[in-house]
Amino acid sequence: MTHFCPKMVKLNLRRRVHRRVLILRRCIRCCWDRLLMCSLGKPIRYRVLSSAATPAMPSPPLATIDGTFAASRNVTPPAACDHNHHDHKDSDLVPLKISLLGDPETGKTSFLMKYIGDEKEEQEDTQEKGLNLKDKTFFVRGARIFYSIWEVDGGDKYQDHIPLACTDSVAILFMFDLTSRCTLNNVISWYKEARKWNQTAIPILIGTKFDDFIQLPIDLQWTIASQARAYAKALNATLFFSSATYNINVNKIFKFITAKLFDLPWTVERNLTIGEPIIDF
């Protein structure tokens, strides 16, 4: 009994120390998140695509994501989309540009190829000067939506590619690896650089490799998820956890973008449960 008591005392002391360390870490993280939000200044709000200096392209009545009709509207095609292989003079074609940014090895290409799907066999790869360009065309009840998706490879000279990739984009996807916190920290640099060239694009923060993320200890999952939510709030961005391997939230992200651009009555459900693919806005 006398031998057992000292062990219990040591165990209780170790638990107290561990608990206080966790509380201290959370306090430090909270202070850091507040400083981060203040350093970014006033959040930039996105706006629905409106007519610019170039004449607007009329589009027929569009359908909602669920298939019901929405009011028709005029959408101005970005000038940068003239680089694709489609004839944008078609009256039912709405060309739009989307940018993918993030560190190397964050799963951007896998994410993009999962969304492109069968179309990847029909189109020729366009990859040069650190840019990977892919096209996606889909129908929305009488109109063809053409997404020109520009992926920056994230190499050493990535800043040279951001002006071309981000100019005239209607949405910018900032991607990070959920199992690598340094890629999440670097999202701030990507965001600041992208906003130099585009102030109006819809910002979306995407955590990739969710299937690997759920293998981490639950405390670490909670810490990373909390930091990601704080960053998304600071960037005024919607947060998605995704997995290209299991097609988790990949298509849903682009449906969300389409609904935002065309004011379609489709909403995404918020999910803040640790261990599940988080969606926060």
N, C-alpha and C positions, 0 to 999 in steps of 0.2 A: 504494500500500500504506500509506504514511504517512497519507494522507487517510482511508483506510478504518478504521484502528485507533481513532482518536478516536470515530467513530460507534459502533463496537462497544462501547467503554468506556461511552459515554453510555447505550446501550441496556441493557447489563447493569446499570448503576447504577439506571436507571429501573425495571427489573424487580425488583431487590432492594427498592427503596423501596416499590413496589406490593405486593410479597409481605408485607413487614413491616406495611404499613397494613392489609392483609386480616387478618393474625394479630391485630393490635391490636383491630380491630373485633370479631372473634369473641370475644376475651377480654372486651371490654366488654359484649357481648351476653350472654355466659354469666353474668357477674356481675349484670347487670340481671335476668336470668331468675331467678336464685337469690334476689335481693332481693324480686322480685315474689311468688315462692312463699311466702316467709317473711311478707310483709305480709298475705297472705290468711289466715294462721293455719291451723288444722287443717282439711283438706279435709272437705267434707260428703258423706257417703256416702248414696246413694239407697237406698230400700227398696221392696220389692214392695208394691203396693197392699193394704192390709189393712182389716178392718172398723173403723168409727169409731163415733161416737155414734148415727148414723142406722142403721136396720136394713139389713142386707146384702141385696142382690138376688141370688137364686140364679140361676145360669146353667147351661145344659145342658153336657154334655161338649164341650170345645173341641178343635179339631184343631190340630196343629202348623203352622208356616208351610209345611212341605213336604206337608201333607195327612194326616199320621198323627195318631191320637188322643192326647190328653194328658188327665191326670186333671182332672175337673171341680173347680171351686173357686168360692167366693163372692167377688164383687167389689162394693164399695160405690161407687155412682155419686156423683161430686162434685155438691154442691148447685148450683154455678154453671151446670151444664149444663141446668138447667130452663128456660133462656132460649131453647132451640132449638124448632123447629117439630114435633118428633117426639113420639109418645106413649111416654114412658118407663115406662109401666105394663106394656108388653109384657113377657112373661116371658123372651123370648129376646133382649132388647135390652140391651146393655152400654154406657151412655153414659160417655165419657171426654173430658177437656178437655186441650188442648195449646196452649202459648203460643209465639209467634214474636217475638223481640226483636232489635233491631239498628238501626244508623244508617240514615238515608234513603238511597235509591239503592243499597242493597246487594243488591237482587234478591229481597227477601222475597216480594213479591206474585207475581212470575214463578214462583218456587219453589212457592208455594202453589197457584197455578193449574195448574201442571204436574201436581201430585199430585192435585188435585180432578178433573181430566180432564173427561170427558163430563158429570159431575154439575153442572158450572157452568152449563149451559144449563137444568137442571131446577130450580134453586133461585134464590131472589131474593137479590140482593146486600144485605148488611147492613153499611153503612159509615157510621159517625157518630162524632163526638167523638174522632177519631183512632184508631178501632178498625175493623178489617176482620174480619168473622166469616164463616167458611165451614164447611160441614158435609161429612163424608165417611162414608158407611155401606158396610160390606162384610161379607161372610159368611165365617165360619170354622166350617164343618161343624156346622150346627145352631144357631149363635148369630150374632146380628148385632152387630157392633162399630160404635159410633157415635162418631166423632171430631168434637168441636166445637173448631175451630182458631181461636184469637184472635191476630190480627196487630196489633202496635202500630206505627203508621206511622213513629215515630222523629222526629217534629217537635220544635219547641222546648219544647212542654209535654208531652213523652212521659212524664215522671215521674207526671203526673196519671192516666195510663191504666194504669200497671203494677199497682197493687193489684187492679183489676178483672180485668185480663188474666191475672195470675199466681195469684190465689187459687184453690185447689182443683185446679190443673193437675197432671197426672200426669207431664208432661214439658215442659221449657222448651228451646227451640231458640235458641241465641245465634248470630246470623248476621253475617258480615263479608264484605267484598269482597276477594278474593284479590289484586286489583290495586291496592288502597288500604290501606296499612299503618295509617293513622290509624283506619280502621274496626275493625281488629284490636285496636289499643290501647284503643279505647273499649269493647270487650267487657267489660273489668274493671268499668267503671262500671255497665253493664247487669246484670252478674252480682250485684254487691253490692246494687243496688237491688231486684232480683228476689228475692233471698234474704231480704230483710226481710219478705216476704209469703208465701214458700213455701220451707220448708227441706227438703222431702222429694222434690220433683219430680226426675225424671231429667234431668241436664244434658247437652246435646249441643252441641258447637261445630261450626259449619258454615261452611266457606269457599265462597262462591259464585263464579260466573263463571270456572270452571276453564278453559273454552275460550279465554278471554282471557289467563288466567294463564300458560298454556303458551307464549304468544308472548313472554314476558319473557325476558331473559338468564338462563342457567342458574344463575349465581351469585346473582342476585336471587331466583330460585325457591327455591334452597337456603336462603337467609336467611329468607325469609317462611315456608317450611315448618318450619324449625327453631323460629322464634318461635311459630308456631301450635301446634306440638307441646308446647312449654314451657307455653304458656297452658292448653292442654287438661289437661296434667298438674296444673297448679296448681288448676284448677277441678274436678278429678276427673271430667272429662267425656270422652266419646268424640268423636274428631275425624273429620269427613268433609269431603273436598273434593267439590264438586258442580257441576253445570251444568244449569240449567233448559232451556237451549236444546237441548242434546243428551240430556237426561234421564239425566244421570250421577248415580247414587247417590240420586236423589230418592225413588223407591219403596223402595229398600233401607233408607233411614233410618227410615221408618215401619214397615217390617217389623221392624227392630231394636227399635223402641220396643214393638211388640206382643209380641215374644218376651220382652222384659224384664219387661213387666207381668204376663204370664200364665205365666212360667216355661216357655216352650216351648223344646224342644231344637233351636234354630236358632242357629247362630253365624255371625258375619261374619268374613271372612278379613282379616288385617292386611296392609296394603300401605304400605311406606315408600319406594318407589322414586320418585325425583325425575323429573318428567315424566309421571307417572301420577297418577290421582286417589287421594290418600292416605287411608288409613283407619288410625287409631291409637287404641289403648285400653290 
